[in-house]
């Protein structure tokens, strides 16, 4: 069970500013049904140029509802320029904290606010989410720019944290490598310490050959054996690894793919990223 | 804590008072080790034997086929890994996409070790295609593992037919019956089931005890070694109190099983019908007919499950949900997704699972509170126009 504090529960059970403003000056929507949460924010400016009224509608869990509600309280009375500066961290602080896995709820609040402001400025009928950058997480439609933003604003240093804050990487997981690269880029190559520690130091030739052999016998051979094949290590020449396929693999028309997608990929993962695998020529 | 209305019996159940009484002496005076040579320890052995017979009575099998474990998950792990180890020449595993993680994660781990894994899909009602199953079982298949009844929807698979198909093809058949035992009658002597897992805490025994039924003649490797207990298949000093408790719970289940299909089913139907009528845009998930008598899984569109559960919790009502938010993952339940339940509905799915200890007053209380909860959350949902 989630450990929500009293304030989060209070704003969930008795949210303020729930609803929708008719003829608003700005509308922002963030999230989708597939994502499991969505927020629609509407606001109206007063004659003094400050936000006079703001309302929200949320499909989502307790922390999504509480984040949206408290944010509307925070922006009321602010100018657009002041409101624009609110980050997800401000929302979390105001709530007195959220469980780590629920941080994305506060990010959704901030993004809906920004979308509503962009909509006000652009005067468009309806604004969607930030579409700058390229999509990294296809499961939840998260771009590199969005990921960068949560990393910078919340001082994140691991892929798991990035997933907690913006959901990226939380579906099929195929983009986790790319998220790691974004973290490394943003943090000036000073990424998560464990990641670096996990990468082996420069290996001696002997260590390298032993590691290649171990990877083949533990990681690769069982896969090939399942299809009646086998593999032998013939030689290692610098970063070039020469192997021979045996059994079913030797006549298999897709052996070339196995060579790259299985053998080379595993050796790159477990031994060294510069490895090139070749089949022994007859 | 104030009043608790417990409608989450597929998660765990209350320990029956008779069960608690039965196990107490083994936590106080009768603490001896059943393997000891002295009378003080040795006398405990006969209580274990009695428990084994009680469970065999409930399952309709021989008491020598009952192996005690620590939980349902252990039984599932042991069944799958034990059979694969005993049949090294066979490399294929067949299961379904809607299994409990205890089975699914174990099968997928075996897949990473080089085994071929087939995960059968299900239709909108949560049922598999028996023809597809039949065409998948081949000479290379070591084990087929398919649950008896689904924990989330209560959908019951036609296990006797499935077991017969698997048997005819010569593979070993295991079923995770953790949700079925005690809720629907079983008769293993008349079935082709080779291995069956059950868990004590789902049938009013305490947590920490389970069973793996192993049909005589089934080839399976020992799963914990280092002692002669459980015929050397599952070594380790017996959890005597837990085993005695499970035996007593099995006796009660055998006696009360009619109630499940009369009293419990009636309460479930009363709850289900009222919720479907009183809450618009609500729909039932799963197979309405072939279903456990205690379970109902209803989707409330446009709202999210965790928000519903926390609202119910304010009234002391305990239920569970297949929404992404409740699991800590970002995707809704794998069972809902396998059945093709739309995202709108999967995120708002709520499971109520009853037991013989529930009352009509409790059901009526939930019926009274639910529409208000649903309406409040829909009022603030952007999907409701």
Interface residues (C-beta under 8 A of the other chain):
Chain A: X2 X9 X12 X13 X15 X18 X19 X29 X33 X34 X35 X36 X37 X38 X39 X40 X56 X57 X58 X59 X60 X61 X62 X64 X65 X101 X102 X139 X140 X163 X167 X170 X171 X222 X223 X225 X226
Chain B: X91 X113 X114 X115 X116 X302 X303 X304 X305 X306 X307 X310 X311 X314 X323 X324 X325 X326 X328 X329 X330 X331 X332 X343 X344 X347 X379 X380 X381 X382 X383
